[in-house]
Amino acid sequence: MTSEPVVECTQLVHVYRVGSSEVIALQGLDLRVESGEMLGVVGSSGSGKSTLLKVLSGLLVSTGGKVMVGGENLNGFSEKRLDRYRRNELGFLWQETARNLLPYLSAAENVALPMRLLGAGNASDRAAELLDQVGLADRVDHRPHELSGGEQQRVALAVALANKPTLLLADEPTGELDSTTTQEVFELMRQIGRDTGLSQVIVSHDPELARFVDRVVRIRDGRVSTEHRHVSADDNGADADVDTVMMVDSIGRLQLPQEHLDELGITDRVTAELVDDVIEIRRADPRSEGDA
């Protein structure tokens, strides 16, 4: 039996209203995040990926569609339930250090703070354990300005894990880091996911992301267009093959890659024909366009 996903979005729609204008950020997006999965989300600016994170965090209420988290309808949460969801079930990791850490607290105090806000009695001990887990046992008394960018993100990751969330949302977590430090942070996130069963959704522009996550989905025009998944590994445990597929949403829509459309000169109309077990999509005959 397939286990219930941690997150399931069905025909998710979100519309921003700016004065008398409307901007459609999500246009019927379908997405599943499985338990323990490390999912990467990529896409160009304005594709809807950051809006997706805000909806999953409960910071935005979707205009339409459904968002199920842990088997519950997120759109139906009361304010009290939303607060509990964000405090106990979510971890957040942002690109900007100022959003992750308080500058006047030490690393240990930053990590302990979320636990103390919930009245946990072992906050100091668990903070020390988490900082050791992220490789910063010797930096517990350092404040953010005394740490490198990579060390700051490691502390931020420990903060995100403090209350033992089931889902981590990360928005460009390595956007301000160099390539070596980026790899270290992604490897750490991957190892923590494997050790704890934490589900992770990571939005990033970094092309290296695909090397570390279980699956990458690309969002285009507010919908998931393609999926890239590691399907095998070599003897050293490194990912060897990547399977790339186009996604058909729950009402049958398919986004064809732009390079295919350009190569075939497809601008608006196609024909689709079922031949045995293959669907053939072809450019429509221009002569028939006047009859449509």
C-alpha positions, 0 to 999 in steps of 0.5 A: 500500500502506498503511504499517504504523502506529507503534502498533496496539492491538487489543482492549486490556484493563487491569484494576486490582486494588485489594484484592478489587475490580477496576476495568476501565480499558480494555475492548477498546480498538482504536486505530491511530496512523499514522506522522507523525500527531498524535493527540489523545485526550480523555475524561472522568476515569476513561475510560481515557485515562491508562491508555492512555498508561501501557500505550503507554509500557510502564509498565503491562502490559495485562491482555489484548489486543495492543499493537504498536509499530513492528511488535513486540508490546510485551507480549513485550518483555524488561526490557532491550528495554523500557529501550531502547524508552523511551530510544531510541524514546519521548519523554515530555512531562508536565503537571508541570514536576518530571517533565520537568526537573531544577531544578538543571540549565540548559535546555541541561544538561537537554536534553543529559542524555538524550543523555549517558546514552547516551554521545552525543558531540555532546550539547551541540551537539544541545542547542543546536540543539533549544533553537533549534528550540523558540525558546529559543536565548537561554535555554540557561543559564537554570534552570527557575525562571528560565523561564516556564511556556511556556518550561519546556514548550518545554525539556521538549519539546526534552528529549523530542526529544533522542534522536530518538524515533519516538513522543511521548507527552504527558499534559496538556502544556498543563494549567498554561498560559494559552490564549495559551501553550497555542496556542503550544505546540500549534502548535510541536508540530504544526510539529515533527511536520510537519518531522520525521515524529514521531508524537504521542499527546496526552491533553488536556482542552483543547477547543482541542486539536482545532484543532491535531491531525490527529485526535481520538479520544474514549474512553468507558468504556475504548473509543474511541467517536468520532473527529473528523478534519480533512478539508479546509483553506481557502486559508490552510491553516487547517482548515475542515471536521471529519468526526465518526464513531462507531467500530465496534471489531474485534468489532462494538461501537458506542457511541451518543452519550449525547445520542441515547440520551437524546433517544430514551429508550433505556436498554437495548434496541434493534433493528437492521435492515439496510435496503438499505445502511443499518443502522437502530437503533431503541428496542425495543418495551417490550411485547417486553421481557418475552419476552426 
